[in-house]
Amino acid sequence: MERLRRTIRPMHAFPVVLATALAATAPAVMPARAASGNSTAEYSLAVTRICAGALLFDHAHHMGTRADARSVARDIRASTARRLARVTALSVPPELGRLSSRWISSQRRLAAAYARAWVQIYDTIDAARTPAERATLAARLHRLVHVPDPLRLAAGRLELELHVPDCTGGG
């Protein structure tokens, strides 16, 4: 038993020694920082923390009237705007300034497109009264759902360049 205690006591100190050693070597292995004090990797990580797992809209909504559809559309725009406000508060490395601005703009346009499509989908369903109109409803809804696709593709290319996720929650 005494022999076991002599082995365990040094093991208790091991995490402290390891943490101290890692802390001492961390500055030597950290990536070079941009002139702004923020590396591109740090910027991408900070944006990812804000945008990862984003939802298209933040609140539960009733779904039965045009006013409800418009409420969802407002929430789509507002939830994206809140996340993007946090992103714009970050320090952007100079070499990413233009790209980051383009990406943020693409995210705003994409959220607006999702919001418009949401209301248009409601209007299309609500207007389908006759059997003939209902027969073509699926095709018209399919087109409306895919209206934001070109914006989504453009935003996706910028996301790949910046190494960040979608911030709208729609993609």
Backbone bond lengths (Angstrom), bond angles and torsions (degrees), N, CA, C in turn:
res aa  C-N    CA-C-N  psi(-1)  N-CA   C-N-CA  omega(-1)  CA-C   N-CA-C  phi
1 M - - - 1.438 - - 1.532 110.45 -
2 E 1.330 117.96 -42.82 1.464 122.14 179.60 1.524 109.98 -62.74
3 R 1.321 116.50 -38.00 1.454 119.97 179.00 1.535 110.77 -64.39
4 L 1.334 117.98 -37.77 1.446 123.36 178.21 1.528 110.17 -64.51
5 R 1.336 118.52 -42.20 1.466 122.61 179.17 1.527 110.97 -62.73
6 R 1.327 117.07 -39.68 1.463 119.88 179.15 1.526 110.95 -64.41
7 T 1.325 117.39 -28.90 1.458 121.41 178.70 1.530 110.79 -79.22
8 I 1.311 117.88 -39.44 1.463 122.08 -175.79 1.523 111.89 -72.22
9 R 1.332 119.61 -40.36 1.468 121.20 -177.32 1.526 112.61 -55.55
10 P 1.312 120.60 -47.25 1.469 119.02 177.18 1.533 111.91 -63.59
11 M 1.327 118.29 -29.35 1.455 121.06 179.12 1.526 110.92 -66.81
12 H 1.335 118.67 -29.84 1.458 120.86 176.89 1.515 111.02 -66.52
13 A 1.300 117.69 -32.51 1.462 121.54 -179.01 1.532 111.86 -81.18
14 F 1.323 117.95 -19.24 1.454 121.31 -175.68 1.534 113.17 -57.21
15 P 1.345 121.10 -47.74 1.472 119.35 179.67 1.531 112.70 -59.50
16 V 1.322 117.96 -36.80 1.458 121.41 179.72 1.522 109.90 -66.71
17 V 1.323 116.78 -44.49 1.464 121.15 179.32 1.528 109.89 -64.04
18 L 1.329 117.41 -43.39 1.451 121.62 -179.53 1.533 110.77 -63.94
19 A 1.305 117.49 -45.23 1.469 120.82 179.50 1.521 111.06 -62.00
20 T 1.319 117.46 -40.81 1.466 121.25 178.80 1.521 110.69 -64.48
21 A 1.317 116.72 -42.59 1.460 120.45 179.74 1.529 110.98 -65.22
22 L 1.313 116.88 -42.34 1.459 119.80 179.29 1.523 111.29 -65.62
23 A 1.304 117.06 -41.09 1.468 120.29 179.00 1.519 110.93 -63.65
24 A 1.305 117.36 -36.54 1.461 120.67 -179.16 1.523 112.03 -71.16
25 T 1.334 117.24 -31.04 1.462 119.82 -177.79 1.516 113.07 -93.68
26 A 1.318 118.94 -13.41 1.465 121.59 -176.94 1.522 112.98 -55.77
27 P 1.332 120.54 -46.44 1.468 118.37 -179.62 1.523 113.18 -59.64
28 A 1.298 118.20 -29.73 1.463 121.30 -178.38 1.524 112.17 -72.66
29 V 1.334 117.02 -27.34 1.461 119.37 -176.38 1.514 113.34 -105.78
30 M 1.325 118.95 -2.13 1.457 121.03 179.58 1.522 109.79 -70.72
31 P 1.351 117.08 147.96 1.465 119.24 -179.25 1.516 111.08 -66.43
32 A 1.322 113.62 154.90 1.465 118.85 177.95 1.514 108.93 -63.30
33 R 1.318 117.03 140.31 1.459 121.66 -177.91 1.521 110.18 -92.37
34 A 1.292 114.69 150.54 1.461 120.18 175.28 1.520 108.87 -72.13
35 A 1.297 116.41 168.63 1.463 121.20 -178.27 1.516 111.72 -58.94
36 S 1.321 118.14 -26.20 1.456 121.36 -178.96 1.520 111.72 -78.49
37 G 1.318 118.29 -6.10 1.458 121.27 -176.58 1.520 111.94 87.56
38 N 1.301 117.34 11.38 1.448 121.85 -176.75 1.525 108.41 -136.49
39 S 1.314 117.34 119.26 1.460 119.77 179.50 1.519 110.33 -79.80
40 T 1.312 115.51 162.54 1.460 119.66 178.76 1.528 110.56 -63.14
41 A 1.325 116.59 -37.78 1.467 119.92 178.39 1.531 111.09 -64.95
42 E 1.317 116.58 -40.76 1.464 119.91 178.89 1.526 111.23 -65.62
43 Y 1.332 116.00 -39.16 1.460 120.03 178.19 1.530 109.79 -63.63
44 S 1.327 117.26 -47.54 1.465 120.78 179.28 1.519 111.23 -59.91
45 L 1.315 116.95 -41.53 1.462 120.64 178.71 1.529 111.26 -64.59
46 A 1.319 117.02 -42.54 1.468 120.51 179.45 1.530 110.86 -63.71
47 V 1.330 117.57 -42.56 1.466 120.97 177.87 1.522 109.80 -64.94
48 T 1.321 117.09 -40.99 1.458 121.17 179.18 1.521 110.93 -61.29
49 R 1.318 117.32 -40.52 1.467 120.22 177.87 1.526 111.38 -61.36
50 I 1.309 117.10 -33.94 1.469 121.20 -179.38 1.525 111.07 -78.07
51 C 1.324 116.93 -41.81 1.463 120.88 -168.94 1.526 115.72 -98.28
52 A 1.312 118.29 -22.18 1.467 120.32 -176.72 1.527 109.85 -59.59
53 G 1.293 115.44 133.63 1.462 120.52 178.16 1.518 113.54 75.39
54 A 1.329 117.35 15.22 1.463 120.80 -179.88 1.526 110.14 -59.52
55 L 1.321 115.01 143.29 1.458 121.28 175.54 1.522 108.82 -103.97
56 L 1.312 116.29 148.90 1.456 120.68 -178.71 1.527 110.64 -58.64
57 F 1.329 117.09 -40.27 1.457 120.26 173.15 1.514 108.24 -141.73
58 D 1.325 115.50 152.28 1.463 121.25 -169.11 1.519 115.29 -90.28
59 H 1.313 118.06 -21.44 1.457 120.32 -171.19 1.519 111.27 -118.85
60 A 1.331 115.59 157.33 1.457 120.93 173.83 1.529 108.13 -73.29
61 H 1.307 116.21 145.57 1.459 121.13 -177.76 1.516 110.17 -135.84
62 H 1.329 115.70 150.36 1.460 120.77 168.44 1.522 106.24 -73.80
63 M 1.313 116.22 151.09 1.462 120.33 -179.28 1.523 108.70 -132.87
64 G 1.300 116.97 86.32 1.451 117.47 178.87 1.508 113.84 -157.28
65 T 1.309 116.40 -18.47 1.459 119.42 -178.47 1.527 109.66 -126.72
66 R 1.320 114.77 166.80 1.468 119.09 176.21 1.524 109.92 -64.20
67 A 1.314 116.82 -35.54 1.472 120.08 177.23 1.530 110.08 -61.22
68 D 1.328 117.16 -37.77 1.467 120.80 176.87 1.531 110.29 -64.70
69 A 1.318 116.60 -42.90 1.469 120.76 178.92 1.523 110.22 -62.86
70 R 1.329 117.11 -41.12 1.464 120.83 178.24 1.528 111.26 -66.79
71 S 1.324 116.91 -33.79 1.468 120.95 176.60 1.527 110.77 -65.03
72 V 1.324 116.24 -42.22 1.462 120.38 175.96 1.528 109.81 -61.79
73 A 1.321 116.49 -43.66 1.473 120.62 -179.65 1.528 110.81 -60.60
74 R 1.331 117.08 -42.06 1.473 120.18 177.47 1.522 110.51 -63.24
75 D 1.340 116.68 -39.92 1.464 120.76 179.91 1.526 111.27 -67.35
76 I 1.327 117.41 -36.55 1.470 120.79 177.10 1.526 109.45 -59.55
77 R 1.335 115.83 -49.15 1.470 119.88 -179.94 1.531 111.19 -64.50
78 A 1.329 116.28 -43.89 1.467 120.35 -175.31 1.530 112.19 -68.44
79 S 1.317 117.69 -40.89 1.469 119.51 -178.25 1.525 110.43 -66.13
80 T 1.330 116.66 -40.82 1.467 119.84 176.09 1.518 110.13 -65.72
81 A 1.324 117.49 -42.10 1.471 121.25 -179.75 1.527 111.07 -61.11
82 R 1.326 117.46 -39.23 1.478 119.82 178.65 1.524 111.39 -63.66
83 R 1.321 116.61 -44.43 1.471 119.44 178.84 1.526 110.84 -65.49
84 L 1.329 116.37 -43.06 1.464 119.64 -178.66 1.528 111.77 -67.99
85 A 1.316 118.06 -28.76 1.472 120.12 174.95 1.522 109.92 -64.12
86 R 1.326 116.26 -38.68 1.471 119.81 176.56 1.526 110.74 -67.45
87 V 1.332 116.94 -38.08 1.465 120.82 178.56 1.528 110.16 -65.43
88 T 1.328 117.49 -44.50 1.465 119.92 -177.76 1.521 112.15 -67.95
89 A 1.319 117.54 -17.94 1.467 120.53 176.91 1.526 111.71 -78.68
90 L 1.337 117.50 -12.66 1.464 121.00 179.90 1.528 110.80 -73.01
91 S 1.308 115.41 154.47 1.456 121.39 173.31 1.526 107.83 -80.06
92 V 1.320 115.60 120.04 1.464 120.87 -177.46 1.520 109.08 -96.98
93 P 1.326 117.97 126.90 1.467 119.38 174.87 1.533 109.49 -57.83
94 P 1.311 118.09 140.60 1.474 121.03 -176.40 1.528 113.52 -52.44
95 E 1.311 117.06 -38.17 1.464 119.25 -177.25 1.531 112.63 -70.71
96 L 1.337 117.77 -13.17 1.463 121.00 178.96 1.527 112.77 -106.35
97 G 1.319 118.00 -1.43 1.460 121.21 -173.55 1.517 114.31 -53.20
98 R 1.310 116.09 -52.86 1.470 120.50 -177.62 1.528 111.40 -67.39
99 L 1.312 116.43 -44.49 1.462 121.18 179.87 1.530 110.75 -63.02
100 S 1.318 116.19 -42.72 1.463 120.53 178.89 1.524 111.17 -62.89
101 S 1.321 117.13 -42.02 1.476 120.90 177.99 1.524 111.16 -61.84
102 R 1.324 116.20 -42.61 1.468 120.02 178.29 1.523 111.06 -63.43
103 W 1.345 116.48 -40.80 1.460 120.19 -179.89 1.531 110.64 -65.93
104 I 1.313 117.58 -44.71 1.469 121.06 179.52 1.529 109.87 -60.88
105 S 1.316 116.97 -43.23 1.463 120.89 177.44 1.527 110.76 -61.82
106 S 1.323 116.34 -41.04 1.475 119.70 179.70 1.525 110.79 -64.79
107 Q 1.321 117.15 -36.12 1.454 120.70 179.21 1.531 111.02 -67.41
108 R 1.317 116.83 -39.91 1.476 120.59 177.00 1.532 111.04 -63.77
109 R 1.338 116.05 -45.28 1.469 119.79 178.65 1.524 111.03 -63.76
110 L 1.314 116.49 -38.92 1.454 120.59 -179.91 1.528 111.09 -66.25
111 A 1.324 117.81 -43.69 1.467 120.81 177.23 1.525 110.46 -60.88
112 A 1.330 116.93 -41.14 1.468 120.71 178.31 1.532 110.37 -63.62
113 A 1.323 117.35 -39.54 1.467 121.09 178.79 1.527 110.79 -65.56
114 Y 1.327 117.41 -42.27 1.462 120.34 177.08 1.523 110.49 -62.37
115 A 1.317 116.89 -41.12 1.467 121.27 -179.36 1.535 110.61 -64.59
116 R 1.331 116.77 -46.34 1.466 120.20 177.93 1.529 111.05 -61.15
117 A 1.320 115.86 -43.86 1.465 120.07 -179.12 1.526 110.66 -62.29
118 W 1.326 117.26 -37.81 1.468 120.63 -179.55 1.527 110.11 -59.18
119 V 1.321 116.60 -47.25 1.466 120.81 -179.58 1.521 110.18 -68.81
120 Q 1.321 117.92 -40.27 1.461 120.72 178.93 1.527 111.43 -63.58
121 I 1.309 116.71 -36.94 1.471 120.39 177.15 1.524 109.29 -63.33
122 Y 1.321 116.71 -45.88 1.473 119.58 177.49 1.529 109.88 -58.02
123 D 1.338 116.12 -49.76 1.471 120.35 -177.84 1.523 111.58 -59.52
124 T 1.311 117.53 -39.99 1.461 122.28 -178.97 1.524 110.38 -65.79
125 I 1.322 116.57 -43.86 1.470 119.89 178.31 1.522 109.94 -65.15
126 D 1.319 116.67 -44.60 1.464 121.39 -177.57 1.526 111.79 -64.26
127 A 1.322 117.77 -33.52 1.465 121.58 -177.28 1.525 113.40 -80.00
128 A 1.313 117.95 -14.87 1.469 121.20 -177.78 1.530 109.03 -78.37
129 R 1.328 115.88 98.44 1.467 120.62 -174.66 1.537 112.52 -109.44
130 T 1.300 116.17 -36.01 1.466 119.22 -176.06 1.532 109.93 -92.87
131 P 1.312 115.83 160.93 1.473 118.58 176.14 1.542 112.13 -57.93
132 A 1.314 118.00 -36.78 1.471 120.54 179.45 1.532 110.53 -66.04
133 E 1.324 116.17 -41.65 1.474 119.70 178.53 1.525 110.86 -66.24
134 R 1.325 115.59 -40.05 1.474 118.94 178.37 1.532 111.58 -67.69
135 A 1.314 116.57 -29.26 1.474 120.45 179.89 1.523 111.38 -66.77
136 T 1.322 116.86 -31.46 1.470 120.06 -179.42 1.529 112.35 -96.88
137 L 1.314 116.73 1.92 1.463 121.39 -175.01 1.531 112.34 -60.63
138 A 1.304 118.35 -44.79 1.472 120.92 -177.27 1.534 111.26 -59.27
139 A 1.330 116.48 -43.63 1.468 119.74 -179.50 1.525 110.83 -66.34
140 R 1.335 117.23 -41.82 1.469 120.08 179.28 1.524 110.86 -66.12
141 L 1.321 117.74 -39.73 1.469 120.63 178.18 1.522 111.09 -66.21
142 H 1.316 115.87 -39.05 1.463 120.04 177.72 1.525 110.61 -58.56
143 R 1.334 116.37 -45.18 1.467 120.87 178.29 1.538 110.49 -61.13
144 L 1.313 117.14 -44.43 1.470 120.58 -178.62 1.531 111.97 -64.68
145 V 1.321 116.05 -40.87 1.468 120.09 179.46 1.527 110.21 -61.30
146 H 1.322 116.38 -32.41 1.465 120.14 -175.60 1.532 114.41 -96.84
147 V 1.310 118.18 3.00 1.475 120.39 176.84 1.533 111.61 -56.47
148 P 1.346 119.62 -42.33 1.475 118.91 -179.43 1.531 115.25 -74.27
149 D 1.320 118.45 -3.36 1.469 120.71 -174.70 1.536 114.56 -54.55
150 P 1.331 120.68 -45.00 1.472 118.63 179.16 1.530 112.31 -61.15
151 L 1.327 116.77 -40.23 1.472 119.59 176.14 1.522 110.67 -64.97
152 R 1.332 115.95 -39.18 1.468 121.17 179.59 1.531 110.42 -61.86
153 L 1.322 116.77 -41.35 1.467 120.36 178.77 1.531 111.41 -65.44
154 A 1.330 116.31 -44.12 1.469 119.87 179.29 1.527 110.16 -63.42
155 A 1.327 116.88 -43.58 1.466 120.37 178.35 1.526 110.28 -63.67
156 G 1.318 116.68 -38.06 1.464 121.01 179.76 1.521 112.40 -62.46
157 R 1.322 116.66 -38.04 1.470 119.57 177.41 1.525 110.61 -64.44
158 L 1.329 116.42 -41.85 1.465 120.21 178.32 1.529 111.11 -66.45
159 E 1.325 116.63 -38.22 1.468 120.65 177.12 1.523 110.82 -60.44
160 L 1.323 116.15 -40.94 1.467 119.62 178.52 1.521 111.31 -64.82
161 E 1.325 116.79 -40.84 1.470 119.87 179.54 1.526 111.55 -65.54
162 L 1.333 116.44 -38.22 1.466 120.67 -178.14 1.530 113.26 -87.28
163 H 1.327 116.02 -13.33 1.471 121.10 -175.48 1.531 110.27 62.04
164 V 1.333 115.28 48.99 1.461 121.56 178.87 1.538 108.54 -131.00
165 P 1.348 116.97 158.35 1.460 119.21 177.85 1.533 111.26 -88.21
166 D 1.302 115.67 170.71 1.457 122.04 171.71 1.527 108.15 -58.94
167 C 1.327 117.00 140.44 1.457 120.46 -179.03 1.525 111.75 -110.53
168 T 1.341 117.06 1.06 1.455 119.49 -178.99 1.521 111.92 -88.83
169 G 1.316 116.64 -25.72 1.460 119.95 -174.54 1.512 112.22 87.60
170 G 1.318 117.09 -0.86 1.448 120.25 -178.39 1.501 114.45 -95.95
171 G 1.301 116.63 -10.57 1.451 117.52 -174.12 1.448 111.51 -128.37
